[in-house]
């Protein structure tokens, strides 16, 4: 099928992207030494009919996935532009890191593109971090959405470009009405306060579907907490601990989710995080739905709840599990770096400032 993303891209934007790719090493090295938080920068809001750029910064995608992502964007009332290297394959990655970097830089540079949406996560996003031009991203702030492996990009961009990015559905997913509503509300309607309740659909699954007990809302330590939203996929957050791209959880609302990891692996990753920056230094902790993270059938194991409680129960800060984010259909969108308040009694997350301008 014709590539709608190439309309109007022009040689000038392609040349700028190639130039940015060639020169990223110096700005990335300078940014990596940054210790003080950057002033928070919010992207412009998404307007009806705007163009959304589709990228694959991590795992490879099929043509069917690309087609589904295009259909999803158009169904929301937006135009589509495709990255030039979406269909590239390099092992399990969506092309070389140079291809993926060029597409990401190109979307930030393209004046027609108002938001950038990752088609999927997968693996490989970490390869881009030392090469990203953070000054370019800060100069051209745009909405950037995705989750799972995209966590690496959220953390790095937040730390070294100061841009609010969005931990939310990937473009090839099949989000529910709940997920779509909260995604669009956050991206299109700047509000001084926005209250996000947990998805009743997840609670229904926990109550009525065998094997979905981990979808249940659970308060480990009750209370209210306020702080910056920081976190994402547990494997990525733990892998970046101690690097120039690590999450700073001090006085933050730390949120974590995971998929298809046995409890002993969840424990190992949480231990790594806790030893790098103690969980108690956060203002509160939210664990999402850890889909497929129960014990294997071939040996003794703690349950997932027993595993996470080892880390959360001793804390003197509010802590919850089973909140509505993760590798699930009914997920809300979290603006990274934004001030928010979690309330374990009401089971709500309240954004305390607009996520876009």
BELZIDA-V771614 format. One record per residue. PHI is phi in whole degrees, 0 to 359 (none if undefined). PSI is psi in whole degrees, -180 to 180 (999 if undefined). OMEGA is omega in degrees with one decimal (999 if undefined). Layout:
phi	psi	omega
PHI	PSI	OMEGA
PHI	PSI	OMEGA
This chain:
phi	psi	omega
none	153	178.3
299	151	-179.6
269	103	-177.8
292	-17	-177.7
284	-11	-177.6
269	-8	179.6
296	125	173.0
71	7	-177.5
293	-47	171.2
79	153	-179.7
292	-30	-176.5
295	-43	179.3
292	-41	178.3
298	-40	179.0
294	-41	177.8
298	-42	-179.6
296	-43	178.9
297	-41	178.6
296	-43	179.8
297	-39	179.4
297	-37	-177.3
288	-23	-171.4
247	14	-172.1
285	-20	-172.3
302	-46	-176.9
296	-49	178.3
297	-33	-179.4
293	-41	179.8
295	-41	179.2
296	-41	-178.4
292	-33	-174.8
295	-20	-179.2
269	2	-177.0
294	134	179.0
246	-31	-178.7
272	140	177.7
298	142	177.0
279	155	174.0
300	134	-176.4
293	132	-179.7
240	125	-179.5
258	138	180.0
283	159	173.5
298	147	-179.6
294	160	176.4
273	130	-179.2
250	156	179.7
304	135	178.6
82	-2	177.9
298	163	178.2
263	130	176.0
252	128	177.8
270	133	179.3
259	131	-178.5
226	162	175.5
231	82	-175.9
282	-4	-173.4
227	-108	-174.2
285	155	179.8
294	156	179.8
231	153	176.0
273	166	175.8
297	-34	177.9
297	-39	178.5
292	-39	176.9
297	-45	-180.0
298	-40	179.5
294	-41	178.5
297	-42	177.1
300	-47	-179.5
298	-40	179.7
298	-44	-179.4
295	-45	-178.6
293	-35	178.8
296	-26	177.7
276	-5	176.7
95	21	-179.0
243	157	174.8
277	167	-174.2
232	140	168.7
229	135	-176.4
259	142	170.7
300	149	-174.5
289	-18	-174.0
241	24	-174.9
304	-39	-172.7
269	5	179.3
293	151	178.3
225	127	174.6
221	95	-170.7
64	-127	177.7
266	5	-178.4
265	161	178.5
274	64	-176.7
90	179	177.8
292	165	178.1
296	-29	178.0
295	-40	178.1
296	-47	-177.4
293	-37	178.1
294	-43	179.9
299	-41	178.7
295	-43	-178.4
293	-48	176.8
300	-41	-179.1
300	-39	179.2
291	-38	176.5
294	-32	-178.7
280	-28	-173.2
290	117	-177.7
293	-19	179.0
283	-23	-175.7
272	125	-178.3
255	-17	176.7
209	153	-178.2
236	128	-174.0
233	123	176.7
288	131	179.7
291	-37	178.5
204	174	172.3
264	-108	179.8
100	-114	176.2
203	154	176.3
118	-11	-177.3
297	-32	-179.4
299	-28	-179.5
299	-25	-176.0
279	-21	-167.2
301	-44	-179.6
289	-12	-173.5
251	-8	-179.7
296	140	174.4
268	94	-175.2
291	-30	176.8
293	-39	176.6
298	-45	-179.0
296	-43	179.8
293	-31	179.9
286	-24	-178.0
233	66	-174.6
293	132	178.7
216	159	172.9
298	133	175.7
227	124	-171.2
234	142	173.0
165	177	177.7
208	-170	-176.9
64	-123	-177.7
297	-20	178.3
295	-15	174.7
310	-40	-178.9
302	-43	180.0
290	-40	177.3
303	-48	-176.4
294	-43	-178.6
292	-44	-179.9
295	-41	178.4
297	-41	-175.9
284	-37	-170.9
248	-9	172.3
240	-15	178.4
71	14	-175.6
271	135	171.4
291	121	173.9
241	176	-165.0
231	115	174.9
278	100	-175.4
207	-173	-175.0
304	148	171.3
276	162	-170.2
291	-25	-178.0
271	1	-175.9
283	176	175.4
242	75	-174.7
291	151	177.1
280	174	175.7
300	-38	177.9
301	-48	-178.1
295	-44	-178.5
294	-42	-179.8
300	-48	-177.3
288	-32	174.8
298	-52	-176.5
290	-37	178.1
300	-42	-178.3
288	-36	-175.2
275	-22	-170.8
242	-18	-176.1
237	96	177.2
294	122	178.9
229	144	179.3
293	-32	173.7
220	133	178.7
224	118	-175.4
265	128	179.0
247	111	174.0
277	160	176.6
286	153	-176.3
288	123	178.4
294	-26	-179.6
298	-37	178.7
293	-39	177.5
294	-36	177.6
294	-41	177.1
299	-43	-179.7
298	-37	-176.1
278	-29	-168.3
243	-15	-175.2
247	115	177.0
304	140	-179.1
88	0	-179.6
246	24	-178.5
299	-29	-178.9
288	-6	174.8
280	-7	-175.7
286	142	173.6
287	136	-177.7
215	128	175.9
262	121	179.0
268	-46	175.0
230	115	-175.7
285	159	174.5
142	-174	176.1
239	147	179.7
213	147	179.6
233	141	177.7
176	179	176.3
289	141	175.9
281	119	-178.8
220	140	175.1
147	-143	-178.1
134	-144	-179.2
290	129	-174.1
303	-44	-178.2
300	-40	-178.9
284	-41	179.2
298	-42	179.9
289	-37	-180.0
296	-31	-178.3
271	-6	179.6
301	133	179.1
84	0	178.1
257	172	177.4
293	-5	-176.7
246	12	-174.5
292	152	173.3
290	136	173.1
262	105	-173.3
267	-1	-177.3
298	123	179.9
61	22	-178.1
254	161	165.9
273	104	-178.0
273	125	176.1
239	138	-176.1
222	143	174.0
218	161	180.0
205	166	179.6
214	138	171.4
56	43	173.6
235	130	179.6
291	158	-176.0
306	-37	-178.5
294	-30	177.4
284	-37	174.5
300	-44	178.9
300	-45	-178.6
298	-43	-179.6
292	-39	178.2
292	-36	175.0
298	-44	179.8
301	-45	177.9
296	-47	-175.0
296	-35	179.0
285	-24	178.8
277	-48	174.2
220	110	-174.5
306	137	179.0
304	-32	-179.5
295	-12	177.4
279	-12	174.7
283	165	175.7
273	-25	178.6
190	160	-178.7
229	130	176.1
242	120	170.6
260	133	177.1
278	-154	-179.6
268	116	-178.3
271	81	-175.3
292	132	176.9
70	24	-176.2
252	23	176.4
279	174	-179.8
294	151	171.1
288	165	-175.9
272	-3	-169.3
253	19	179.3
183	170	179.6
291	148	-179.4
195	149	165.4
291	156	171.0
287	169	176.8
298	-44	179.9
298	-43	178.1
298	-37	-179.4
293	-50	-177.8
289	-32	179.6
295	-28	176.3
303	-31	-177.5
267	-33	-172.4
266	-40	-173.3
300	-36	180.0
286	-8	-174.7
285	157	175.6
252	28	176.5
234	153	179.5
302	140	-178.7
211	136	-177.5
223	162	172.0
226	163	176.7
77	18	178.9
284	162	-163.9
276	64	169.1
210	159	-176.3
136	-162	179.9
277	65	-173.3
219	162	179.0
286	-42	-173.7
267	78	-177.0
234	144	174.6
263	163	-176.7
263	133	-178.9
248	118	175.9
282	114	-175.3
292	130	178.6
93	-10	-177.1
280	147	175.1
286	134	-178.6
212	166	179.0
231	126	174.1
260	140	-178.9
231	107	-176.3
289	-26	179.1
289	-48	179.0
277	-13	-177.1
56	53	179.6
227	153	168.4
244	126	-179.2
247	120	173.4
283	128	-171.8
262	9	177.1
199	160	177.4
296	146	177.6
271	-19	-179.6
227	168	-179.9
238	999	999
